[in-house]
Structure formats: C-alpha cells, structure tokens
Amino acid sequence: LGVKVLLNKPPVNPGERHVNYQIVSARAGIAEAKKRGAKYVLKTRTDQRLYSSNVLGLLYALIKVFPLADKVKRQYGQRERLIGITSDTSRYKLFHFSDQFLFGHIDDIERYWAVKLFEEHIEKFKPERYFFTSYLRNIGYPEGGTHMDAWKAYAELCIVADDSMVDLFWYKYNYHHVFRTVSYSEQPGYISFS
C-alpha cells in the first residue's frame, strides 16, 4: 500500500483534552509528507473513514475552483484555502473550525499546526478554537471577537465541505444516522457547503 506508520514519542504533558497528542502527530505526519515531496496534505482522525473513492481529487478541485483572493495571498502568505468539514465547524461558537479533517497546501497546513503545545488548564477549552485562532495569529490575520469576524475568516481563508461530500463515517455520537449533523427540527448549528 505504500503506507508508512509513524510512532511518535508522546508529549510529556498531554494538554487539555489531549490536544498535544494531536499536535505532535499532525506535525510528524506533515514533516514526513513534506520529506516525501507532497504538495498537499489531508489530516484526519484515525477513528474516521472516508468512503468517497475520489476524495483527494474532489478536495483539490475545490481549492482550484474557489481560489484565495490575491490580496489575501499577499497580505497573509496563505497559499490556498484550507478545507475543513461540517462536523465541528460551528456557526455559533467563535472561530470553531473543525480540527478533525483538514486539507490544503502543505505549507499552509504546516503553519496551521505550528501551534504551541498547550500547557494550561482552561474550563470549557475548545481545541478547534485554539487551533484556528493560533493559525490566524501565525499569519497575521485579525481575529476580532464577533461571529461576523469568524464568518469573515472562514469566507476569506477556508472552504467547509459537507461530511457527505467526502462520504465521512465516524463511529461516534449519531453515527447511525445517514447525515448525523442534520437536524430537521431546529436551526442547524454547523456551517455547511453551499
């Protein structure tokens, strides 16, 4: 299969919600992909499956069909859009961009995961927000503090793909529903592709 398994030394401090394991493994995977000459990288969770037979082609096409504005490239140095998924990209939690699934140019993904290991204890810590706002600071993008600021950052820098576009299966929460993030009785809390 051409698969290389990386065995990482565990972080001394796992961090709140074990985020330091995620940071260490993401960085190691990105470094290995870069060493092998990859231009694009997809970071996922090991407990998720993607059934789409052409997921990488789809994600690459989305980046090319919806390019970053030249002004954004010049001002922030981001090469192409980051692609996340509907799962955990929240409409109402500020800067809550999904950390479970991230596709993009390898230089952008490397900068995304150039986040400090988390050493504090914070009640109600949200890893998604920590990672995304750290990335915004890394590239010099103004965070602001409103929902409009978060939505503007998503619109300028990202693409949010529906879970169904990549045919995602995650054996967690409402996994037995075909579209587990769809609610037919209330306003959806997740941002989706349109």
N, C-alpha and C positions, 0 to 999 in steps of 0.2 A: 504493500500500500504506500510505501514511501513516508510513513509516519515516524516522527521522532518524539519520544516521550521525554519530557524534561522533569527531572527530580530536583526540586528547589529546596534549599535549606530554609526551614521555617523561620519566620521572624521571631525575635526574642519576645516582643510584645505583639499579641495578635491584633490589637487595636479594637476599638468599639465595633461590635457586630462582625468581628474578624476581618475587617477591611484590609488589614496589612497582608494577609494571605493573598487576597485578590490583587493587591498592588504588586507584590513580589512575583506572583505567577504571570500576571499580564506583562510586566516589564521583561521577564525572562523569555516569554514567548515572542514578544516583539523583537527583542535583540536577536533571537535565533532566526526569525523570519528575515530580518534585515541582513544578517550574515549570509543567508542563502539567496539574497538578491530579490526578495519580494518587494513589489512597489505598493501593493495594497494588502491590508490585513483585516481579518474578521476575528474579533474577540467574542467568545460566547461563554456560557456556563457549561460545566460538564454534565449537569443534570437536565439539559435541554437537547431536543433533537430538532433538526431542520429536515423536513421531508421534501422540500422543493428540489427537483433534480437540477435546476439551473440557478440556484440562489446567488452564487457569486456573479454570474452574468447579469442577473437582474439588478443587483446592488451596484455593479459597475455602470450599467446603463442609466440608473437613476442619477448617479453622480454626474454623468455626462449630459443628460437631458436637463438637469437642474443645476447648472454650474454656479459657483460663487460669483458674486459681483466683483469686477476688477478692483473696485475701491476697497472692498473687504479684504481681498488678497493682499493688496499693497499695504493697507493700514495695519492688519493683524498678522500677516505672514502665513495664514492658513492656506494650504494648497487647494483643497477641495472640501466639499461638505462632509460632515460626519453623519453617518446613518445609524439611528437607533430604532427601537421598535416601540409599538404601542404599550406593551407591558411595562409598567412602571414609569412611563413618561407622563407625568401628571399635568393636567390642565390647571389645577388649583394649588398645588404645592410649588412654591417658588423654585425655579431652576432645578426641577426634579426630572432630569433627563436620564432615561434608562441606562444603567451601567451593565446590564446583563448581556447585551448584544451591541457591539459597536463595530462598524465597518468604515474604512476610509483609507486615504493615502497613508502609507506607513509613517511618514514624518509627522502628520497630524495626530495619528493615534499614539505615537511615541510621546508627543508633547502632552497629550491628554493624560497619559499615565505617569508623567513626570511630576507626580504629586508627592508631598512629604508623607512618610509613614505617620499614621495617626496615633498619638500618644496620650490624648486626653480622655476624660470621661464626660460625655455630654448626654443628658437626659433627652430622649426623643431624637437621637442622632439619625440623620438621613444620609447614608453613603452617596446616593445619587446626587444630592445637592452638593456635598463636599467635593466630589469628583468634578462636577460640571463647573462650579464656581472657581475651583482651583485652576481648571483649564482656562476659564475666562481671564483670570489674573495672569496666567502664564503668557497669554497672547496680548495682554493689554486691553482687553475688551471691557467697556464699562458695565459693571454689574447692575447698578441701580437696586431698587428694593421693591418693585411692584410687579404685579402679574404682567402688565404691559412690557416691562423691561425683559422679563423671562421669555415671553412670547416673541419679542423682537429678536432676542438672541437665537431662539430656535429658528425663526424665519430666515435670519441672515446667515447662520452658520451650519444648520442641520437639515436633515430630512428625517421624518418619522414614518417608518414603514409599518403597515398593519401586520400583526402577527400572521394573518392568513396569507400575506404576500410571500412570506418565507416558509409557510406551512410549519409553523412552530408548534411543537408539543413539549409541554412542561408538566411533569407529573407532580403538580403541586396545586393547592387551592382548588379551583373549579375545573380541574383537568378533564372531567367527564363531559363538560360542555364543549361543543364544537368550537364556538367562539367565546372563550372564557371571560374576555374583558367586555363583552357586550351586555348591557343591561337594558331590558325592554321596558322597565318600569320607572326609571329615573334618568336624569340628565347624565350623560357619560362623564366620568372624571378623568378619562385618558384622552390624550391628543391622538388623532389618527390621520392617516394619509387621505388626502382628497385632491 
